[in-house]
Amino acid sequence: MIRAIIIDDEAGAREGLQLLLEEYCQQVKVEACCDGAVQGLKAIKSLQPDLVFLDIQMPHMSGFDLLECLDTIDFEVIFVTSYDRYAIKAIKFSALDYLLKPIDAEDLMAAVEKVNHKQQKEKHRYQTLLANMRQGSEKLTRLAIPTENEIIIQKVDDIVYCAADGSYCHVHLADQSKVTVAKNLKDFENILSEGDFYRIHNSTLVNIGYVNKYVRGEGGYVVLKNGEHLDVSRRKKEGLLELLNKV
């Protein structure tokens, strides 16, 4: 049995989620429904749940603010949100589950099933999420990158390009160093494509600000300011040229 708490300032949302859980996720026992973060904090500390369904946008204290009030997070979190697209990308990048309002029963069952099977936890993933979300919905300026042993808070402007390597990704930085992350290139594309990054090849996502010139060819290649050459796929050539013409 998964012991759960629902934290949402909307009464209809709390009741609707509880009804869906009773009908579709009988392995979940709702032990408390809280109308805000303050009440939710008290319930978390007293009940010590396995799972918290947490709304993001709440008056006075957001769901992220609530998490930052806790010394340790030893429970699973499923965000329930109508938050904007940017925030959803950041949540996904940090490997957390989320449900969009109005909640779909199949999405709910899939999220609960992940908890039920006890996915391998990354203790720092909530810290990663909070670091990314503190910047709000404006252009991302810093990215919390989770590696095996630490979280690196990296200035986005100092990321030159990201290169795919199977299920890993190498993040190449302006100081000639690189960080290897157990994420695929699509994860980085999803969160960085709102800025100055463009996927020039199936295996390469580049910061346009570091492109010195483009050399024509079937696909051609770009020359970076550090002298490196990166291939451009024929399919991505037109989009790249449009971006470069705007610089």
C-alpha positions as CSV (number, residue, x, y, z in Angstrom):
1,M,0.0,0.0,0.0
2,I,1.3,3.5,-1.0
3,R,0.4,6.1,1.7
4,A,-0.3,9.4,0.0
5,I,-1.1,13.0,0.7
6,I,-2.8,15.4,-1.7
7,I,-1.8,19.1,-1.4
8,D,-3.8,21.5,-3.6
9,D,-5.5,24.8,-2.8
10,E,-8.5,23.9,-5.1
11,A,-11.1,21.8,-3.4
12,G,-12.4,20.5,-6.7
13,A,-9.0,19.4,-7.7
14,R,-8.4,17.6,-4.4
15,E,-11.7,15.8,-4.5
16,G,-11.4,14.9,-8.2
17,L,-7.9,13.4,-7.7
18,Q,-9.0,11.4,-4.7
19,L,-12.0,10.0,-6.6
20,L,-9.7,9.0,-9.5
21,L,-7.3,7.3,-7.1
22,E,-10.1,5.4,-5.4
23,E,-11.3,4.2,-8.8
24,Y,-8.1,3.5,-10.7
25,C,-5.3,3.2,-8.2
26,Q,-6.5,1.2,-5.3
27,Q,-2.9,0.5,-4.1
28,V,-2.9,4.2,-3.0
29,K,-4.3,5.2,0.3
30,V,-4.9,8.9,0.7
31,E,-4.2,9.8,4.3
32,A,-4.7,13.5,4.1
33,C,-6.0,16.2,1.7
34,C,-4.4,19.6,2.4
35,D,-5.6,23.0,1.1
36,G,-2.2,24.6,0.9
37,A,1.5,24.3,1.5
38,V,1.4,25.2,5.3
39,Q,-1.1,22.5,6.0
40,G,0.8,20.2,3.7
41,L,4.1,20.7,5.5
42,K,2.4,19.7,8.8
43,A,0.9,16.6,7.2
44,I,4.2,15.5,5.7
45,K,6.0,15.8,9.0
46,S,3.3,14.1,11.0
47,L,2.3,11.3,8.6
48,Q,5.6,10.7,6.8
49,P,3.9,9.6,3.5
50,D,5.4,7.5,0.7
51,L,4.0,9.8,-1.9
52,V,2.8,13.4,-2.2
53,F,0.6,14.8,-5.0
54,L,1.7,18.4,-5.0
55,D,0.2,21.4,-6.8
56,I,2.8,23.9,-8.0
57,Q,0.8,27.2,-8.1
58,M,-0.7,27.9,-4.7
59,P,-1.2,31.2,-2.9
60,H,1.4,32.3,-0.3
61,M,3.7,29.3,-0.8
62,S,4.2,27.3,-4.0
63,G,4.9,23.6,-4.3
64,F,8.6,24.4,-4.9
65,D,8.7,26.6,-1.8
66,L,7.2,23.8,0.2
67,L,10.0,21.4,-0.9
68,E,12.7,23.9,0.0
69,C,11.3,24.1,3.5
70,L,12.1,20.4,4.1
71,D,15.5,19.3,5.3
72,T,15.1,15.9,3.6
73,I,12.8,14.6,1.0
74,D,12.3,10.9,1.6
75,F,9.1,10.5,-0.3
76,E,8.1,10.4,-4.0
77,V,6.5,13.5,-5.5
78,I,4.0,13.7,-8.4
79,F,3.3,17.3,-9.4
80,V,-0.2,18.1,-10.3
81,T,-0.1,21.3,-12.4
82,S,-1.4,23.6,-15.0
83,Y,2.0,25.2,-15.2
84,D,3.5,26.6,-18.4
85,R,5.4,24.6,-21.0
86,Y,8.8,25.9,-19.8
87,A,8.2,24.6,-16.3
88,I,7.1,21.2,-17.6
89,K,10.3,20.9,-19.5
90,A,12.3,21.6,-16.4
91,I,10.3,19.1,-14.4
92,K,10.9,16.4,-17.0
93,F,14.6,17.2,-17.2
94,S,14.9,16.6,-13.4
95,A,13.3,13.2,-13.8
96,L,10.2,13.9,-11.8
97,D,6.6,12.7,-12.5
98,Y,3.9,15.3,-13.2
99,L,0.2,15.3,-14.2
100,L,-1.4,18.1,-16.1
101,K,-4.8,19.4,-15.0
102,P,-7.4,18.2,-15.8
103,I,-6.0,14.8,-14.8
104,D,-6.2,11.9,-17.3
105,A,-6.9,8.6,-15.6
106,E,-4.3,6.7,-17.7
107,D,-1.6,9.3,-17.0
108,L,-2.4,9.0,-13.3
109,M,-2.2,5.2,-13.4
110,A,1.2,5.4,-15.2
111,A,2.6,7.8,-12.7
112,V,1.5,5.8,-9.7
113,E,2.9,2.6,-11.3
114,K,6.3,4.2,-11.4
115,V,6.1,4.8,-7.7
116,N,4.7,1.3,-7.1
117,H,7.7,-0.2,-8.8
118,K,10.1,1.9,-6.8
119,Q,12.2,3.4,-9.6
120,Q,15.8,4.0,-8.7
121,K,16.0,7.2,-6.8
122,E,18.5,10.0,-7.4
123,K,18.7,11.8,-4.1
124,H,19.8,15.0,-5.7
125,R,17.0,15.1,-8.3
126,Y,14.8,17.4,-6.3
127,Q,17.7,19.8,-5.7
128,T,18.3,19.8,-9.5
129,L,14.6,20.6,-10.1
130,L,14.6,23.5,-7.6
131,A,17.8,25.0,-9.0
132,N,16.3,25.0,-12.5
133,M,12.9,26.3,-11.4
134,R,14.1,29.2,-9.3
135,Q,14.6,31.1,-12.5
136,G,10.9,31.2,-13.2
137,S,9.5,31.1,-16.7
138,E,12.0,33.5,-18.3
139,K,14.9,32.4,-20.5
140,L,17.0,29.8,-18.7
141,T,20.3,31.3,-17.5
142,R,21.7,28.5,-15.3
143,L,21.2,24.8,-15.6
144,A,21.6,22.3,-12.7
145,I,23.2,19.3,-14.3
146,P,23.1,16.1,-12.3
147,T,26.2,13.9,-12.6
148,E,26.9,10.6,-10.8
149,N,28.4,12.3,-7.7
150,E,27.3,15.9,-7.8
151,I,25.1,18.6,-9.2
152,I,26.9,21.2,-11.4
153,I,25.2,24.6,-11.6
154,Q,26.3,25.7,-15.0
155,K,25.8,29.0,-16.8
156,V,23.9,28.2,-20.0
157,D,25.9,30.8,-21.9
158,D,29.1,28.8,-21.2
159,I,27.7,25.7,-22.8
160,V,29.3,25.5,-26.3
161,Y,27.6,22.3,-27.5
162,C,26.2,19.0,-26.3
163,A,27.2,15.7,-28.0
164,A,25.3,12.4,-27.9
165,D,27.1,9.3,-26.9
166,G,24.6,6.5,-26.6
167,S,22.5,6.9,-23.5
168,Y,25.0,9.6,-22.3
169,C,25.6,13.1,-23.3
170,H,28.9,15.1,-23.2
171,V,28.4,18.8,-22.4
172,H,31.3,20.8,-23.8
173,L,32.0,24.1,-22.0
174,A,33.7,27.3,-23.0
175,D,36.7,26.6,-20.8
176,Q,37.4,23.5,-22.9
177,S,36.2,21.1,-20.2
178,K,33.3,18.7,-20.6
179,V,30.7,17.2,-18.3
180,T,29.3,13.7,-19.0
181,V,25.7,13.1,-18.0
182,A,23.4,10.0,-18.0
183,K,20.8,11.8,-20.1
184,N,20.2,11.6,-23.9
185,L,20.5,14.6,-26.2
186,K,16.8,15.0,-26.5
187,D,16.6,15.9,-22.8
188,F,19.0,18.8,-23.4
189,E,17.3,19.8,-26.6
190,N,13.9,20.0,-24.8
191,I,15.1,22.4,-22.2
192,L,17.7,24.4,-24.1
193,S,15.8,24.9,-27.4
194,E,13.9,27.9,-26.0
195,G,17.2,29.8,-26.0
196,D,20.1,30.0,-28.5
197,F,20.6,26.3,-29.1
198,Y,20.0,24.4,-32.3
199,R,20.3,20.7,-33.1
200,I,22.5,20.7,-36.2
201,H,22.9,16.9,-36.3
202,N,21.3,13.8,-34.8
203,S,24.2,13.7,-32.3
204,T,24.9,17.5,-31.8
205,L,23.1,20.4,-30.1
206,V,25.1,23.6,-30.5
207,N,25.0,27.1,-29.0
208,I,24.6,29.4,-32.0
209,G,26.5,32.1,-30.1
210,Y,29.7,30.0,-30.4
211,V,29.4,29.4,-34.2
212,N,32.1,31.4,-36.0
213,K,31.1,30.4,-39.6
214,Y,29.2,27.8,-41.7
215,V,31.0,26.0,-44.5
216,R,28.7,24.9,-47.3
217,G,28.4,21.3,-48.5
218,E,25.8,18.6,-48.8
219,G,25.1,19.3,-45.1
220,G,28.2,21.3,-44.5
221,Y,29.8,22.0,-41.2
222,V,30.1,24.8,-38.7
223,V,33.4,26.1,-37.3
224,L,33.2,27.1,-33.7
225,K,35.1,30.1,-32.1
226,N,37.4,27.6,-30.5
227,G,38.3,26.1,-33.9
228,E,36.3,22.9,-33.7
229,H,34.4,21.6,-36.7
230,L,30.9,20.1,-36.2
231,D,29.0,18.4,-39.0
232,V,25.6,19.7,-40.1
233,S,23.1,17.2,-41.4
234,R,21.4,17.9,-44.7
235,R,18.0,17.9,-43.0
236,K,19.1,20.6,-40.4
237,K,21.0,22.8,-42.9
238,E,18.0,25.1,-43.8
239,G,17.0,25.7,-40.2
240,L,20.6,26.5,-39.2
241,L,21.0,29.0,-42.0
242,E,17.7,30.8,-41.0
243,L,19.1,31.1,-37.4
244,L,22.5,32.4,-38.6
245,N,20.8,35.0,-40.8
246,K,19.1,36.4,-37.7
247,V,22.4,36.8,-35.7
